[in-house]
Amino acid sequence: MKFKIAFIGAGSLVFARTLFTDIMSVPEFSDIEVSFTDINAENLERTRELCQRDLDANHIPVRIEATTDRREAFRNARYIVNCVRVGGLEGFEKDVEIPLKYGVDQCVGDTLCTGGIMYGQRVIAAMLDFCKDIREVAEPGAIMLNYSNPNAMATWACNKYGGVRTIGLCHGEIHGEIQIAEVLGIPREELDITCAGINHQTWYIAVKHNGEDMLSKLLPGFEAHEIYSKQEKVRIDILKRFGYYSTESNGHLSEYVAWYRKRPDEIKDWINLDKWIHGETGGYLRVTREERNWFDTEYPKILQEPPRKLDGSERGKEHCSYIIEALETGRKYRGHFNVMNEGCITNLPYESVVEVPCYVDKNGISVPKVGDLPLGCAAVCSQSIWVQKLAVEAAVAGDAELLKQAALMDPLTGAVCNPPEVWQMIDEMLVAEEEWLPQYKEAIAKAKENLAKGDLIPTKDYHGAVRLREKTPEEVEAEKESRKITA
């Protein structure tokens, strides 16, 4: 088969290589064109070298092109796989640390809440530039497969304003399915599971085994589970009150709603510190800081490892390769993707991005109609969708008033901050993230004026309710095996 795939953010060694391994495990793809692009030339070349070594060891004649020229990478591409993080660690720190001064205590801050909203402003600005290049130089009808967060906002902007069909991909639903199978004591392959909702707030609305409805068994199963009962307290509480289990991790979910992180003295009651993802304040930021030099320290060691096998034995579960395989070969694939709603979930806004079951084959990507979500689940999602819509429109127009309204309407931010605090916090974040926000030039000038007036609301000397110490390089080295996936 002859077609081209381009990877944006290919300097992300572990994830880019994982997706590349999956794609090159499809036998029919042994003669495709592949282009890697990234703004970090050194990391880009390292990833190219390692992936090319995998190809050579498996006697696959593909030669990887690596270039910092994005347009050249996109030229004649049929598929563009996006996994960039605009602003990198520096932008991420601002997304978490500035809101903490106003009492907004996030675990991750990359999807919703104040951090996710600001991350969306950076990502959308960049991805609309990607879309312009794709329209101009890629193969007509090219599809972007987007892994970048905030996934729903970015996917929404690219479809509505970018002129490029964009499918948002996430793996949260896959992890939850594994948990459900475990608490039910039933092999995953024997369960028929349907998820529907929005990214990171998707609900397992149907779980069946041999035609039997298993939903009523989930709450007692999770409450009795020795590990999940301690690690997933927010998810279990949501299950108890809304009747459906959520796809997203405890830490993620806790910052998308108003109830679990608004009182510092109660946050500890809802989280677990076994791993950052269970709710630690700034947990993902801590891990990212600890691993900031991971590429330099681990790359030489990875080079000493055997090349990856591209015979299918090391192929993972990420949706990307299976979508491309289905479109090109006609083999059918079912997965949960982020797509424009357009009536798929009937009690969520028509114009929104939903995460729903989709089917792929030679005829394309089909989105069956789900119908209504359970009413409580729809209410939770609808609140987030309006935050997303405000944030998307703000990012496209560079409209600071819409941006501040998005933050005010955000469930956790609104539970913690009053309107004047939100307005000041967003001014501060706009100024701090100026280098990644070209669409806000005028608004940032105004924000600087606001902050220079001298009558500012005092902020808090607050660093989070449950925050762990950042580990030393020596401690990180001792845990290197358990950290490979995170890196």
PAMARGU-493615 format. One record per residue (C-alpha): residue number from 0; residue in three letters; x, y, z. Coordinates in nm, 4 decimals. Layout:
BEGIN
R    i   aa        c1        c2        c3
R  NUM  Ala         X         Y         Z
...
This chain:
BEGIN
R    i   aa        c1        c2        c3
R    0  Met    0.0000    0.0000    0.0000
R    1  Lys    0.1210    0.3494   -0.0836
R    2  Phe    0.0233    0.6412    0.1368
R    3  Lys    0.1929    0.8788    0.3808
R    4  Ile    0.1634    0.9264    0.7568
R    5  Ala    0.3047    1.2318    0.9349
R    6  Phe    0.3661    1.2480    1.3109
R    7  Ile    0.3563    1.5883    1.4854
R    8  Gly    0.5395    1.5908    1.8171
R    9  Ala    0.7505    1.2925    1.7170
R   10  Gly    1.0204    1.3993    1.9616
R   11  Ser    0.8057    1.2414    2.2321
R   12  Leu    1.0025    0.9192    2.2268
R   13  Val    0.7901    0.6740    2.4203
R   14  Phe    0.4469    0.7685    2.2899
R   15  Ala    0.5530    0.8391    1.9325
R   16  Arg    0.7467    0.5145    1.9184
R   17  Thr    0.4513    0.3252    2.0661
R   18  Leu    0.2145    0.4568    1.7984
R   19  Phe    0.4749    0.3948    1.5290
R   20  Thr    0.5238    0.0352    1.6478
R   21  Asp    0.1496   -0.0216    1.6308
R   22  Ile    0.1224    0.1164    1.2770
R   23  Met    0.4227   -0.0694    1.1399
R   24  Ser    0.2864   -0.3949    1.2859
R   25  Val    0.0256   -0.3961    1.0073
R   26  Pro    0.1771   -0.6217    0.7364
R   27  Glu    0.0261   -0.4248    0.4471
R   28  Phe    0.2043   -0.1070    0.5604
R   29  Ser    0.5569   -0.2233    0.4781
R   30  Asp    0.5903    0.0239    0.1904
R   31  Ile    0.4258    0.3409    0.3213
R   32  Glu    0.5883    0.6824    0.3595
R   33  Val    0.6525    0.8149    0.7111
R   34  Ser    0.7521    1.1632    0.8202
R   35  Phe    0.8353    1.2782    1.1731
R   36  Thr    0.8284    1.6445    1.2726
R   37  Asp    0.8994    1.8278    1.5980
R   38  Ile    1.0341    2.1643    1.7120
R   39  Asn    1.3114    1.9885    1.9090
R   40  Ala    1.5573    1.8743    1.6426
R   41  Glu    1.7713    1.6690    1.8811
R   42  Asn    1.4863    1.4658    2.0293
R   43  Leu    1.3353    1.4289    1.6830
R   44  Glu    1.6532    1.2748    1.5466
R   45  Arg    1.6832    1.0413    1.8440
R   46  Thr    1.3304    0.9131    1.7926
R   47  Arg    1.3882    0.8728    1.4191
R   48  Glu    1.7097    0.6803    1.4819
R   49  Leu    1.5436    0.4411    1.7235
R   50  Cys    1.2360    0.3811    1.5077
R   51  Gln    1.4495    0.3356    1.1964
R   52  Arg    1.6538    0.0769    1.3841
R   53  Asp    1.3298   -0.1086    1.4618
R   54  Leu    1.2369   -0.1045    1.0924
R   55  Asp    1.5772   -0.2250    0.9784
R   56  Ala    1.5835   -0.5073    1.2317
R   57  Asn    1.2468   -0.6263    1.1002
R   58  His    1.3575   -0.5965    0.7348
R   59  Ile    1.0909   -0.3364    0.6559
R   60  Pro    1.2142   -0.1085    0.3750
R   61  Val    1.0442    0.2104    0.5009
R   62  Arg    1.2785    0.5080    0.5443
R   63  Ile    1.1663    0.7674    0.7994
R   64  Glu    1.1919    1.1329    0.7050
R   65  Ala    1.2563    1.3603    1.0043
R   66  Thr    1.2232    1.7354    0.9628
R   67  Thr    1.1537    2.0455    1.1687
R   68  Asp    0.9759    2.1836    0.8597
R   69  Arg    0.6151    2.1010    0.9426
R   70  Arg    0.4802    2.1723    0.5961
R   71  Glu    0.7335    1.9384    0.4402
R   72  Ala    0.6293    1.6639    0.6801
R   73  Phe    0.2635    1.7174    0.5895
R   74  Arg    0.3209    1.7226    0.2141
R   75  Asn    0.0967    1.4593    0.0484
R   76  Ala    0.0178    1.2973    0.3864
R   77  Arg   -0.3094    1.1078    0.4126
R   78  Tyr   -0.2964    1.0790    0.7924
R   79  Ile   -0.1519    1.3234    1.0433
R   80  Val   -0.1010    1.1915    1.3968
R   81  Asn   -0.0807    1.4755    1.6490
R   82  Cys    0.0677    1.4377    1.9979
R   83  Val    0.2176    1.7804    2.0731
R   84  Arg    0.2227    1.9571    2.4090
R   85  Val    0.2338    2.3274    2.3329
R   86  Gly    0.4305    2.5192    2.5953
R   87  Gly    0.6008    2.2072    2.7281
R   88  Leu    0.6921    2.1900    3.0945
R   89  Glu    0.7146    2.5686    3.1342
R   90  Gly    0.3572    2.6237    3.0189
R   91  Phe    0.2363    2.3283    3.2252
R   92  Glu    0.3884    2.4764    3.5422
R   93  Lys    0.1974    2.7998    3.4900
R   94  Asp   -0.1289    2.6084    3.4326
R   95  Val   -0.0964    2.4484    3.7764
R   96  Glu    0.0969    2.6968    3.9925
R   97  Ile   -0.0886    3.0209    3.9163
R   98  Pro   -0.4385    2.8794    3.9912
R   99  Leu   -0.3048    2.7421    4.3228
R  100  Lys   -0.2474    3.1015    4.4370
R  101  Tyr   -0.6233    3.1498    4.3991
R  102  Gly   -0.7085    2.8221    4.5738
R  103  Val   -0.7753    2.6145    4.2603
R  104  Asp   -0.6178    2.2795    4.3490
R  105  Gln   -0.5725    2.0610    4.0401
R  106  Cys   -0.4260    1.7152    4.0062
R  107  Val   -0.3472    1.7388    3.6329
R  108  Gly   -0.4847    2.0546    3.4715
R  109  Asp   -0.4839    1.9512    3.1069
R  110  Thr   -0.8495    1.8965    3.0142
R  111  Leu   -1.0849    2.1191    3.2102
R  112  Cys   -1.0501    2.3469    3.5139
R  113  Thr   -0.8348    2.6596    3.4829
R  114  Gly   -0.5240    2.4770    3.3667
R  115  Gly   -0.7047    2.2845    3.0964
R  116  Ile   -0.8771    2.5992    2.9705
R  117  Met   -0.5450    2.7830    2.9372
R  118  Tyr   -0.3739    2.4812    2.7841
R  119  Gly   -0.6541    2.4810    2.5290
R  120  Gln   -0.5771    2.8409    2.4332
R  121  Arg   -0.2185    2.7432    2.3479
R  122  Val   -0.3016    2.4170    2.1732
R  123  Ile   -0.5846    2.5558    1.9603
R  124  Ala   -0.3694    2.8435    1.8346
R  125  Ala   -0.1035    2.5943    1.7227
R  126  Met   -0.3400    2.3326    1.5828
R  127  Leu   -0.5251    2.5809    1.3655
R  128  Asp   -0.1864    2.6593    1.2122
R  129  Phe   -0.1376    2.2849    1.1596
R  130  Cys   -0.4751    2.2704    0.9871
R  131  Lys   -0.3848    2.5522    0.7510
R  132  Asp   -0.0731    2.3640    0.6410
R  133  Ile   -0.2656    2.0375    0.6094
R  134  Arg   -0.5266    2.2002    0.3861
R  135  Glu   -0.2581    2.3477    0.1662
R  136  Val   -0.0055    2.0650    0.1247
R  137  Ala   -0.1481    1.7341    0.2498
R  138  Glu   -0.3476    1.4874    0.0437
R  139  Pro   -0.7030    1.6143   -0.0180
R  140  Gly   -0.9340    1.4811    0.2533
R  141  Ala   -0.6474    1.4108    0.4928
R  142  Ile   -0.7508    1.3061    0.8441
R  143  Met   -0.5864    1.4251    1.1653
R  144  Leu   -0.5807    1.1768    1.4528
R  145  Asn   -0.5438    1.3918    1.7620
R  146  Tyr   -0.3994    1.2764    2.0937
R  147  Ser   -0.3252    1.6255    2.2301
R  148  Asn   -0.5192    1.7554    2.5280
R  149  Pro   -0.7521    1.9193    2.5966
R  150  Asn   -0.8762    1.6667    2.3449
R  151  Ala   -1.2365    1.7780    2.3098
R  152  Met   -1.1502    2.1481    2.2754
R  153  Ala   -0.8727    2.0855    2.0227
R  154  Thr   -1.0815    1.8409    1.8191
R  155  Trp   -1.3766    2.0834    1.8222
R  156  Ala   -1.1667    2.3773    1.6997
R  157  Cys   -1.0019    2.1788    1.4194
R  158  Asn   -1.3323    2.0448    1.2884
R  159  Lys   -1.5227    2.3732    1.3133
R  160  Tyr   -1.2547    2.6251    1.2238
R  161  Gly   -0.9577    2.4288    1.0893
R  162  Gly   -1.1243    2.2715    0.7887
R  163  Val   -0.9599    1.9355    0.8609
R  164  Arg   -1.1527    1.6272    0.9671
R  165  Thr   -1.0115    1.5534    1.3099
R  166  Ile   -1.0768    1.2497    1.5278
R  167  Gly   -0.9833    1.2763    1.8951
R  168  Leu   -0.8308    0.9659    2.0508
R  169  Cys   -0.7860    0.8754    2.4166
R  170  His   -0.7188    0.5592    2.6141
R  171  Gly   -0.9119    0.6312    2.9356
R  172  Glu   -1.2039    0.4165    2.8290
R  173  Ile   -0.9701    0.1191    2.7696
R  174  His   -0.8301    0.1373    3.1246
R  175  Gly   -1.1764    0.1555    3.2790
R  176  Glu   -1.2883   -0.1501    3.0851
R  177  Ile   -0.9996   -0.3440    3.2398
R  178  Gln   -1.1096   -0.2325    3.5872
R  179  Ile   -1.4699   -0.3334    3.5248
R  180  Ala   -1.3667   -0.6771    3.4039
R  181  Glu   -1.1547   -0.7221    3.7143
R  182  Val   -1.4216   -0.6266    3.9681
R  183  Leu   -1.6754   -0.8480    3.7907
R  184  Gly   -1.4291   -1.1354    3.7667
R  185  Ile   -1.5096   -1.1782    3.3976
R  186  Pro   -1.2533   -1.1727    3.1133
R  187  Arg   -1.2668   -0.8442    2.9219
R  188  Glu   -1.3238   -1.0190    2.5891
R  189  Glu   -1.6466   -1.1691    2.7233
R  190  Leu   -1.7974   -0.8305    2.8126
R  191  Asp   -1.9957   -0.6097    2.5767
R  192  Ile   -1.9272   -0.2546    2.6957
R  193  Thr   -2.0612    0.0729    2.5588
R  194  Cys   -1.9249    0.4130    2.6623
R  195  Ala   -2.0750    0.7487    2.5796
R  196  Gly   -2.0221    1.1017    2.7001
R  197  Ile   -1.7420    1.3523    2.6487
R  198  Asn   -1.3675    1.3054    2.6692
R  199  His   -1.2564    1.2285    3.0257
R  200  Gln   -1.6217    1.2305    3.1347
R  201  Thr   -1.7435    0.9280    2.9460
R  202  Trp   -1.9828    0.6848    3.1120
R  203  Tyr   -2.0068    0.3076    3.0875
R  204  Ile   -2.3764    0.3135    3.0034
R  205  Ala   -2.3978   -0.0556    2.9117
R  206  Val   -2.2035   -0.3520    3.0492
R  207  Lys   -2.3353   -0.6928    2.9466
R  208  His   -2.2184   -1.0514    2.9780
R  209  Asn   -2.3879   -1.3065    2.7567
R  210  Gly   -2.6782   -1.0638    2.7273
R  211  Glu   -2.7105   -1.0106    3.1041
R  212  Asp   -2.6985   -0.6508    3.2335
R  213  Met   -2.4074   -0.6187    3.4770
R  214  Leu   -2.4441   -0.2508    3.5741
R  215  Ser   -2.6011   -0.3241    3.9135
R  216  Lys   -2.2969   -0.5303    4.0107
R  217  Leu   -2.0434   -0.2528    3.9561
R  218  Leu   -2.0930   -0.0520    4.2776
R  219  Pro   -2.0693   -0.3492    4.5154
R  220  Gly   -1.7791   -0.4816    4.3070
R  221  Phe   -1.5779   -0.1606    4.3307
R  222  Glu   -1.6606   -0.1037    4.6978
R  223  Ala   -1.5408   -0.4548    4.7814
R  224  His   -1.2243   -0.4363    4.5719
R  225  Glu   -0.9167   -0.4227    4.7954
R  226  Ile   -0.7284   -0.1698    4.5766
R  227  Tyr   -0.9898    0.0256    4.3811
R  228  Ser   -1.1945    0.0985    4.6924
R  229  Lys   -0.8968    0.3037    4.8170
R  230  Gln   -0.7705    0.4482    4.4859
R  231  Glu   -1.0988    0.5392    4.3140
R  232  Lys   -1.3011    0.7112    4.5854
R  233  Val   -1.4258    0.9913    4.3605
R  234  Arg   -1.5218    0.7526    4.0802
R  235  Ile   -1.7013    0.5248    4.3250
R  236  Asp   -1.8880    0.8194    4.4785
R  237  Ile   -1.9945    0.9339    4.1315
R  238  Leu   -2.1056    0.5765    4.0555
R  239  Lys   -2.3051    0.5726    4.3798
R  240  Arg   -2.4806    0.9020    4.3095
R  241  Phe   -2.5282    0.8888    3.9321
R  242  Gly   -2.5525    0.5122    3.8749
R  243  Tyr   -2.2741    0.4872    3.6141
R  244  Tyr   -1.8985    0.4455    3.6309
R  245  Ser   -1.6815    0.7151    3.4725
R  246  Thr   -1.3927    0.6368    3.2421
R  247  Glu   -1.1507    0.8845    3.3910
R  248  Ser   -0.8964    0.8393    3.6687
R  249  Asn   -0.9733    0.9518    4.0225
R  250  Gly   -0.7394    1.2516    4.0016
R  251  His   -0.8655    1.3685    3.6648
R  252  Leu   -1.2319    1.3290    3.7526
R  253  Ser   -1.1921    1.5078    4.0862
R  254  Glu   -1.0966    1.8343    3.9113
R  255  Tyr   -1.3777    1.8277    3.6500
R  256  Val   -1.6603    1.8670    3.9007
R  257  Ala   -1.7292    2.1108    4.1851
R  258  Trp   -1.7516    1.8777    4.4800
R  259  Tyr   -1.4250    1.7061    4.5725
R  260  Arg   -1.1440    1.9638    4.5624
R  261  Lys   -1.3054    2.2901    4.6771
R  262  Arg   -1.2242    2.2597    5.0505
R  263  Pro   -0.8526    2.2027    5.1221
R  264  Asp   -0.9180    2.0167    5.4461
R  265  Glu   -1.1441    1.7645    5.2654
R  266  Ile   -0.9376    1.6936    4.9535
R  267  Lys   -0.7328    1.4288    5.1332
R  268  Asp   -1.0511    1.2322    5.2024
R  269  Trp   -1.1100    1.1773    4.8299
R  270  Ile   -0.7651    1.0939    4.6993
R  271  Asn   -0.4964    0.8315    4.7351
R  272  Leu   -0.1219    0.8859    4.7199
R  273  Asp   -0.0154    0.5438    4.5912
R  274  Lys    0.0218    0.7068    4.2490
R  275  Trp   -0.0153    1.0676    4.1352
R  276  Ile   -0.3077    0.9819    3.9093
R  277  His   -0.5288    0.9107    4.2099
R  278  Gly   -0.5492    1.2800    4.3005
R  279  Glu   -0.2244    1.4260    4.4361
R  280  Thr   -0.2072    1.8056    4.4069
R  281  Gly   -0.0059    1.8843    4.0949
R  282  Gly    0.0755    1.5147    4.0716
R  283  Tyr    0.1370    1.4948    3.7001
R  284  Leu    0.3424    1.8146    3.7100
R  285  Arg    0.5630    1.6655    3.9838
R  286  Val    0.6255    1.3512    3.7814
R  287  Thr    0.6945    1.5566    3.4696
R  288  Arg    0.9470    1.7691    3.6558
R  289  Glu    1.1176    1.4612    3.7933
R  290  Glu    1.1460    1.3201    3.4439
R  291  Arg    1.2491    1.6397    3.2669
R  292  Asn    1.5906    1.4870    3.1888
R  293  Trp    1.4515    1.1436    3.1108
R  294  Phe    1.5380    1.1599    2.7421
R  295  Asp    1.9035    1.2359    2.8081
R  296  Thr    1.9498    0.9733    3.0783
R  297  Glu    1.7458    0.6891    2.9302
R  298  Tyr    1.8029    0.7194    2.5571
R  299  Pro    2.1510    0.5581    2.5609
R  300  Lys    2.0096    0.2724    2.7676
R  301  Ile    1.7168    0.2211    2.5300
R  302  Leu    1.9642    0.1974    2.2428
R  303  Gln    2.1169   -0.1019    2.4198
R  304  Glu    1.7813   -0.2810    2.4326
R  305  Pro    1.6755   -0.5176    2.1536
R  306  Pro    1.4819   -0.3544    1.8673
R  307  Arg    1.1040   -0.3710    1.8797
R  308  Lys    0.9346   -0.6592    1.7019
R  309  Leu    0.7014   -0.5368    1.4288
R  310  Asp    0.5275   -0.8685    1.3681
R  311  Gly    0.2224   -0.7757    1.5762
R  312  Ser    0.3458   -0.9318    1.8990
R  313  Glu    0.4244   -0.5895    2.0511
R  314  Arg    0.1254   -0.4053    1.9100
R  315  Gly   -0.0680   -0.2122    2.1728
R  316  Lys   -0.4299   -0.1098    2.2205
R  317  Glu   -0.4155    0.2554    2.1093
R  318  His   -0.6888    0.3275    1.8530
R  319  Cys   -0.4671    0.5034    1.5981
R  320  Ser   -0.3185    0.2081    1.4094
R  321  Tyr   -0.6469    0.0167    1.4049
R  322  Ile   -0.8315    0.3125    1.2513
R  323  Ile   -0.5765    0.3477    0.9737
R  324  Glu   -0.5699   -0.0286    0.9192
R  325  Ala   -0.9482   -0.0439    0.8915
R  326  Leu   -0.9670    0.2483    0.6500
R  327  Glu   -0.6941    0.1078    0.4264
R  328  Thr   -0.7595   -0.2676    0.4379
R  329  Gly   -1.1313   -0.2860    0.5143
R  330  Arg   -1.0819   -0.4889    0.8320
R  331  Lys   -1.3544   -0.3767    1.0705
R  332  Tyr   -1.2647   -0.1988    1.3936
R  333  Arg   -1.4825   -0.0727    1.6761
R  334  Gly   -1.3552    0.1858    1.9220
R  335  His   -1.4606    0.4885    2.1216
R  336  Phe   -1.3520    0.8109    1.9481
R  337  Asn   -1.4050    1.1841    1.9975
R  338  Val   -1.6170    1.3227    1.7134
R  339  Met   -1.8550    1.6112    1.6504
R  340  Asn   -2.1858    1.5219    1.8131
R  341  Glu   -2.4322    1.6300    1.5440
R  342  Gly   -2.7178    1.4379    1.7032
R  343  Cys   -2.5303    1.1254    1.8116
R  344  Ile   -2.6050    1.1892    2.1806
R  345  Thr   -2.9457    1.3475    2.1593
R  346  Asn   -2.9564    1.5242    2.4969
R  347  Leu   -2.6151    1.6925    2.4589
R  348  Pro   -2.5626    2.0039    2.2418
R  349  Tyr   -2.5633    1.9317    1.8682
R  350  Glu   -2.2430    2.1309    1.8308
R  351  Ser   -2.0071    1.9649    2.0747
R  352  Val   -1.7463    1.6900    2.0780
R  353  Val   -1.8611    1.3586    2.2212
R  354  Glu   -1.6765    1.0343    2.2900
R  355  Val   -1.8859    0.7497    2.1547
R  356  Pro   -1.8627    0.4032    1.9939
R  357  Cys   -1.7586    0.4239    1.6296
R  358  Tyr   -1.7045    0.1679    1.3560
R  359  Val   -1.4350    0.1826    1.0902
R  360  Asp   -1.3949   -0.0046    0.7635
R  361  Lys   -1.3104    0.0673    0.4013
R  362  Asn   -1.6185    0.2921    0.3765
R  363  Gly   -1.4927    0.5299    0.6457
R  364  Ile   -1.5616    0.6121    1.0092
R  365  Ser   -1.9245    0.5549    1.1044
R  366  Val   -2.0823    0.7113    1.4126
R  367  Pro   -2.3996    0.5286    1.5227
R  368  Lys   -2.6689    0.7212    1.7077
R  369  Val   -2.6430    0.6645    2.0836
R  370  Gly   -2.9607    0.8490    2.1848
R  371  Asp   -3.0062    1.0065    2.5271
R  372  Leu   -2.7513    0.9713    2.8049
R  373  Pro   -2.8950    0.9025    3.1504
R  374  Leu   -3.0173    1.2438    3.2649
R  375  Gly   -2.7706    1.2965    3.5502
R  376  Cys   -2.4768    1.1964    3.3300
R  377  Ala   -2.5959    1.4350    3.0590
R  378  Ala   -2.6171    1.7171    3.3138
R  379  Val   -2.2562    1.6655    3.4241
R  380  Cys   -2.1360    1.6562    3.0626
R  381  Ser   -2.3456    1.9574    2.9575
R  382  Gln   -2.1868    2.1773    3.2214
R  383  Ser   -1.8406    2.0872    3.0906
R  384  Ile   -1.9443    2.1301    2.7271
R  385  Trp   -2.0417    2.4929    2.7845
R  386  Val   -1.7031    2.5566    2.9417
R  387  Gln   -1.5411    2.3934    2.6380
R  388  Lys   -1.7479    2.5977    2.3938
R  389  Leu   -1.6618    2.9254    2.5618
R  390  Ala   -1.2942    2.8249    2.5694
R  391  Val   -1.2897    2.7206    2.2023
R  392  Glu   -1.4538    3.0406    2.0837
R  393  Ala   -1.2212    3.2439    2.3056
R  394  Ala   -0.9133    3.0699    2.1645
R  395  Val   -1.0182    3.1201    1.8041
R  396  Ala   -1.1086    3.4878    1.8449
R  397  Gly   -0.8527    3.5833    2.1091
R  398  Asp   -1.1461    3.7030    2.3199
R  399  Ala   -1.0386    3.7479    2.6830
R  400  Glu   -1.3947    3.8118    2.8040
R  401  Leu   -1.5108    3.4742    2.6731
R  402  Leu   -1.1999    3.3168    2.8240
R  403  Lys   -1.2798    3.4611    3.1656
R  404  Gln   -1.6410    3.3487    3.1336
R  405  Ala   -1.5172    2.9961    3.0567
R  406  Ala   -1.3088    2.9963    3.3752
R  407  Leu   -1.5973    3.1386    3.5787
R  408  Met   -1.8317    2.8671    3.4480
R  409  Asp   -1.5804    2.5899    3.5148
R  410  Pro   -1.7215    2.3771    3.7990
R  411  Leu   -1.4169    2.3652    4.0278
R  412  Thr   -1.2902    2.7163    3.9519
R  413  Gly   -1.6356    2.8599    4.0162
R  414  Ala   -1.6647    2.6652    4.3410
R  415  Val   -1.3393    2.8159    4.4710
R  416  Cys   -1.3156    3.1660    4.3197
R  417  Asn   -1.5438    3.4670    4.2985
R  418  Pro   -1.5700    3.6684    3.9726
R  419  Pro   -1.3090    3.9356    4.0541
R  420  Glu   -1.0597    3.6623    4.1456
R  421  Val   -1.1260    3.4791    3.8185
R  422  Trp   -1.0774    3.7967    3.6160
R  423  Gln   -0.7449    3.8715    3.7878
R  424  Met   -0.6246    3.5113    3.7666
R  425  Ile   -0.6876    3.4917    3.3922
R  426  Asp   -0.5127    3.8270    3.3390
R  427  Glu   -0.2133    3.6868    3.5260
R  428  Met   -0.2142    3.3659    3.3226
R  429  Leu   -0.2467    3.5504    2.9914
R  430  Val    0.0594    3.7588    3.0721
R  431  Ala    0.2577    3.4599    3.2013
R  432  Glu    0.1829    3.2530    2.8891
R  433  Glu    0.2160    3.5347    2.6378
R  434  Glu    0.4748    3.3610    2.4174
R  435  Trp    0.2270    3.0844    2.3247
R  436  Leu   -0.0810    3.3033    2.2791
R  437  Pro   -0.0387    3.5105    1.9607
R  438  Gln   -0.4152    3.5556    1.9234
R  439  Tyr   -0.4307    3.7470    2.2549
R  440  Lys   -0.1865    4.0274    2.1735
R  441  Glu   -0.4326    4.3089    2.2461
R  442  Ala   -0.5891    4.1322    2.5427
R  443  Ile   -0.2473    4.0693    2.6994
R  444  Ala   -0.1582    4.4378    2.6692
R  445  Lys   -0.4819    4.5191    2.8523
R  446  Ala   -0.4117    4.2492    3.1139
R  447  Lys   -0.0714    4.4042    3.1826
R  448  Glu   -0.2414    4.7378    3.2412
R  449  Asn   -0.4885    4.5751    3.4799
R  450  Leu   -0.2131    4.4058    3.6789
R  451  Ala   -0.0081    4.7268    3.6972
R  452  Lys   -0.2827    4.9281    3.8686
R  453  Gly   -0.1709    4.8179    4.2127
R  454  Asp   -0.5136    4.7439    4.3622
R  455  Leu   -0.4834    4.3681    4.3195
R  456  Ile   -0.6733    4.1070    4.5148
R  457  Pro   -0.4304    3.9395    4.7579
R  458  Thr   -0.3475    3.5831    4.6582
R  459  Lys   -0.2837    3.2864    4.8853
R  460  Asp    0.0443    3.1316    4.9919
R  461  Tyr   -0.1063    2.7963    4.9030
R  462  His    0.0807    2.5084    4.7430
R  463  Gly   -0.1876    2.2417    4.7488
R  464  Ala   -0.3750    2.0317    5.0012
R  465  Val   -0.1870    1.7090    4.9416
R  466  Arg    0.1395    1.7683    4.7613
R  467  Leu    0.4353    1.5329    4.7623
R  468  Arg    0.8025    1.6227    4.7583
R  469  Glu    0.9716    1.6195    4.4191
R  470  Lys    1.2137    1.3275    4.4087
R  471  Thr    1.5843    1.3571    4.3459
R  472  Pro    1.7440    1.2279    4.0221
R  473  Glu    1.8856    0.9383    4.2254
R  474  Glu    1.5423    0.8412    4.3528
R  475  Val    1.3988    0.8670    4.0044
R  476  Glu    1.6751    0.6422    3.8705
R  477  Ala    1.5902    0.3804    4.1312
R  478  Glu    1.2304    0.3741    4.0042
R  479  Lys    1.3139    0.3872    3.6333
R  480  Glu    1.1425    0.0630    3.5328
R  481  Ser    0.8077    0.1627    3.6802
R  482  Arg    0.8303    0.5053    3.5177
R  483  Lys    0.8854    0.4090    3.1548
R  484  Ile    0.5198    0.4241    3.0586
R  485  Thr    0.4671    0.7634    3.2235
R  486  Ala    0.7713    0.9072    3.0454
